[in-house]
Amino acid sequence: MDKDSGVQGRVVVITGGGTGIGAAVAERYAADGATVVVVGRRAEPLEAVAARTGATTVVADAADGASARAAVARIVADFGGIDVLILNAGGHGFAPVGETSDEDWASAITANLSTGFVMAREALPALLARAGESGGSEIVLVSSLAGLFAGPSVAGYTVGKHALIGLTRSLARDYSRRGVRVNAVCPGWVRTPMADAEMDEFAAHAPEIGDREAGYAAVTRDVPLGRAAEPAEIASIVRFLGSRDSSYMTGSVLVADGGAHIVDLPTLAFEHAGM
């Protein structure tokens, strides 16, 4: 283990830590010697991550003030503080505005924005206290390429992920001088259970696609790297932002989408025509 890993011995709390990117982030930090706490609403996936990594599990709802407050209190009591907070919890919101009910809208904003806002608010006293003791703490928000652009019929998800970038900047503006740096990452397609389910649904509704792998190939056809990311690839970026390795960065948004955001959409027709 690298003794200069930048995170060794630090207390890292990860919301949505039971699956996908969150689980990969837990594995990366644990491998680098951090004390990892995974937080989520379901015990079973958290326990599976803990079995692989040695992480501590805390069952809590990151969007509920009382639940998040109790989770933070327990972590501080057990480990003495929080050095790094990874706000990874998120969820669906897949419908256009005209077909989104009040209930579905509230659910999408709760899953994709309130989980970050509430947990950050409740953890800030612990992060600020630790920053004063150690010289700095970090918050990393996991947004999405949908935080920069809009896909079809994903209004709730898109708005929530856009708002996470605003939350990143607001937190950075207010707390960086007090020792808490705040940055965000915007992944494109990543091979997570949620994305797998989307590819399965895609294949079911488009017989010419065929199966999950063909779905991934189709949605990354025009991505310069030509593939979806593995969760570990995004975890490495989160780990960089959530460590002293990124010590002069705050309020930044890193895009990790295989180059999708650099593609000029109007010229794709020329490429597809072989020109």
C-alpha positions in Angstrom: 0.0 0.0 0.0 1.3 3.5 -0.9 1.9 5.3 2.3 1.5 8.6 0.4 -1.8 7.7 -1.1 -3.4 11.0 0.1 -6.3 9.3 1.7 -4.7 6.7 4.1 -6.4 6.8 7.5 -8.9 9.4 6.5 -12.6 8.8 7.2 -14.5 8.6 3.9 -18.3 8.6 3.8 -20.1 7.5 0.6 -23.8 7.8 0.0 -25.4 5.4 -2.4 -22.5 3.1 -1.5 -24.1 -0.2 -2.1 -23.9 -0.5 -5.9 -22.5 0.8 -9.1 -20.2 3.8 -8.8 -20.6 4.1 -5.0 -19.5 0.5 -4.5 -16.5 1.1 -6.8 -15.6 4.2 -4.9 -15.7 2.3 -1.6 -13.4 -0.3 -3.1 -10.9 2.3 -4.3 -10.7 4.2 -1.1 -10.4 1.0 1.0 -7.6 -0.2 -1.3 -5.8 3.1 -0.6 -6.0 2.7 3.1 -9.0 4.9 4.0 -11.5 4.2 6.7 -14.7 3.8 4.6 -18.3 4.2 5.6 -21.0 3.2 3.1 -24.5 4.8 3.5 -27.7 3.7 1.9 -31.3 2.8 2.4 -30.9 -0.9 1.9 -28.7 -3.0 4.2 -28.1 -6.0 1.9 -26.0 -4.3 -0.8 -24.1 -2.3 1.8 -23.2 -5.4 3.6 -22.0 -7.0 0.3 -19.7 -4.0 -0.2 -18.5 -4.2 3.4 -17.7 -7.9 3.0 -15.4 -7.1 0.1 -13.8 -3.9 1.5 -14.0 -3.9 5.2 -16.2 -0.8 5.1 -18.6 0.1 7.9 -22.3 0.2 6.9 -24.8 2.8 8.0 -28.4 2.3 6.8 -29.9 5.8 6.4 -31.9 8.0 4.0 -29.6 10.7 2.8 -32.6 12.9 1.8 -34.2 12.8 5.2 -32.8 15.3 7.7 -33.3 13.3 10.8 -32.0 10.1 9.3 -28.9 11.8 7.8 -28.3 13.6 11.1 -28.3 10.4 13.0 -26.0 8.7 10.5 -23.5 11.6 10.8 -23.7 11.4 14.6 -23.0 7.7 14.6 -20.0 8.1 12.2 -18.5 10.9 14.3 -19.0 8.9 17.5 -17.4 5.8 16.0 -14.5 7.4 14.0 -14.0 10.9 15.5 -15.0 12.9 12.4 -15.5 12.9 8.6 -12.7 13.9 6.2 -14.3 13.2 2.9 -18.0 13.0 1.9 -18.9 11.5 -1.5 -22.5 12.3 -2.5 -23.3 9.6 -4.9 -26.9 8.7 -4.2 -29.3 9.2 -7.1 -32.2 7.7 -8.9 -34.6 7.8 -11.8 -36.8 10.6 -13.2 -37.5 9.3 -16.7 -40.4 11.1 -18.4 -40.9 14.4 -20.3 -42.2 17.3 -18.3 -45.8 16.9 -19.7 -45.9 13.3 -18.4 -44.3 13.8 -15.0 -46.7 13.8 -12.1 -46.3 15.8 -8.9 -45.4 12.5 -7.2 -42.8 11.5 -9.8 -41.3 15.0 -9.8 -40.9 15.0 -6.1 -39.4 11.5 -6.2 -36.8 12.5 -8.9 -35.7 15.7 -7.1 -35.5 13.8 -3.8 -33.3 11.1 -5.3 -31.1 13.3 -7.4 -30.8 16.5 -5.5 -32.1 16.3 -1.9 -29.9 13.4 -1.1 -26.9 15.6 -1.9 -28.2 18.8 -0.2 -29.4 17.2 3.0 -26.4 15.0 3.6 -24.0 17.8 2.9 -25.9 20.1 5.3 -25.8 17.5 8.1 -22.2 16.6 7.5 -20.8 20.1 7.2 -20.2 20.6 11.0 -18.1 17.4 11.1 -16.3 18.3 7.8 -15.5 21.8 9.1 -14.3 20.5 12.4 -12.0 18.0 10.7 -10.8 20.7 8.3 -9.7 22.8 11.2 -7.8 19.9 12.7 -6.2 18.4 9.6 -5.9 21.3 7.1 -8.7 20.4 4.8 -11.7 18.2 4.0 -13.4 17.4 0.7 -16.9 16.9 -0.7 -17.4 15.2 -4.1 -20.8 15.3 -5.8 -21.5 12.7 -8.5 -23.6 14.4 -11.1 -23.9 13.2 -14.6 -23.5 14.2 -18.2 -27.2 14.9 -17.8 -26.1 17.7 -15.5 -24.7 19.5 -18.5 -27.0 18.4 -21.3 -30.6 17.0 -21.8 -31.5 13.5 -22.9 -34.9 12.7 -24.2 -37.7 12.1 -21.7 -35.6 12.4 -18.5 -36.8 15.7 -17.1 -36.6 14.9 -13.4 -33.2 13.3 -13.7 -31.8 16.1 -15.9 -33.0 18.9 -13.6 -31.8 17.2 -10.5 -28.3 16.5 -11.9 -28.1 20.1 -13.3 -29.0 21.3 -9.8 -26.2 19.2 -8.2 -23.7 21.3 -10.1 -25.3 24.5 -8.7 -25.0 22.9 -5.3 -21.4 22.1 -5.9 -20.6 25.7 -6.7 -22.6 27.1 -3.9 -20.9 24.9 -1.3 -17.5 25.7 -2.8 -18.2 29.4 -2.7 -19.4 29.3 1.0 -17.0 26.8 2.6 -13.7 26.6 0.7 -12.2 29.5 2.7 -13.1 27.4 5.8 -11.2 24.4 4.6 -13.8 22.3 2.8 -13.2 21.9 -0.9 -16.1 20.9 -3.1 -16.0 19.4 -6.6 -18.2 17.4 -8.9 -17.8 14.7 -11.6 -20.1 14.2 -14.5 -19.9 10.6 -15.9 -21.4 9.6 -19.2 -22.5 6.0 -19.6 -21.2 3.7 -16.9 -21.8 0.0 -16.6 -23.8 0.0 -13.4 -26.9 -2.0 -12.5 -29.1 1.0 -13.3 -27.5 1.4 -16.7 -27.7 -2.3 -17.3 -31.5 -2.1 -16.6 -31.8 0.7 -19.1 -29.9 -1.3 -21.8 -32.2 -4.3 -21.1 -35.2 -2.0 -21.6 -33.7 -0.5 -24.7 -33.2 -3.9 -26.2 -36.7 -5.0 -25.3 -38.2 -2.0 -27.1 -35.9 -2.1 -30.1 -35.7 -5.6 -31.5 -32.9 -4.6 -33.9 -30.7 -3.9 -30.8 -31.0 -7.5 -29.6 -29.4 -7.5 -26.1 -27.6 -5.5 -23.4 -24.2 -5.4 -25.1 -25.7 -4.3 -28.4 -27.5 -1.5 -26.4 -24.2 -0.3 -24.9 -22.7 -0.4 -28.4 -25.5 1.7 -29.8 -25.5 4.4 -27.1 -21.7 4.8 -27.4 -21.5 4.6 -31.2 -20.6 8.3 -31.5 -18.6 8.6 -28.3 -14.9 9.1 -29.2 -13.7 6.3 -26.9 -16.4 4.1 -28.3 -17.5 2.4 -25.1 -19.1 2.9 -21.7 -17.0 3.4 -18.6 -16.4 0.8 -15.9 -17.3 1.9 -12.4 -13.7 1.7 -11.3 -12.7 4.3 -13.9 -15.1 6.8 -12.4 -14.0 5.8 -8.9 -10.5 6.8 -9.7 -11.6 10.3 -10.6 -13.8 10.6 -7.5 -10.8 9.5 -5.4 -8.6 12.2 -6.9 -11.1 14.9 -6.2 -11.8 13.5 -2.7 -8.1 13.7 -1.6 -5.3 16.1 -1.1 -4.1 15.3 -4.6 -6.6 17.8 -5.9 -5.6 20.4 -3.3 -6.0 23.5 -5.5 -9.3 22.5 -7.0 -12.7 23.7 -5.7 -16.0 24.4 -7.5 -14.7 22.4 -10.4 -16.8 20.0 -12.6 -14.8 17.2 -14.2 -16.5 15.5 -17.2 -15.8 11.7 -17.6 -17.8 10.7 -20.6 -15.3 9.1 -23.1 -15.4 12.4 -25.0 -19.1 12.5 -25.7 -19.3 16.2 -24.8 -16.8 17.2 -27.5 -18.9 15.7 -30.4 -20.4 18.2 -32.8 -23.9 16.7 -33.3 -24.7 18.4 -36.7 -21.6 16.7 -38.3 -22.5 13.2 -37.2 -24.6 12.7 -40.4 -21.4 13.2 -42.4 -19.5 10.6 -40.4 -22.3 8.1 -40.7 -22.3 8.7 -44.4 -18.6 7.7 -44.5 -17.4 11.3 -45.4 
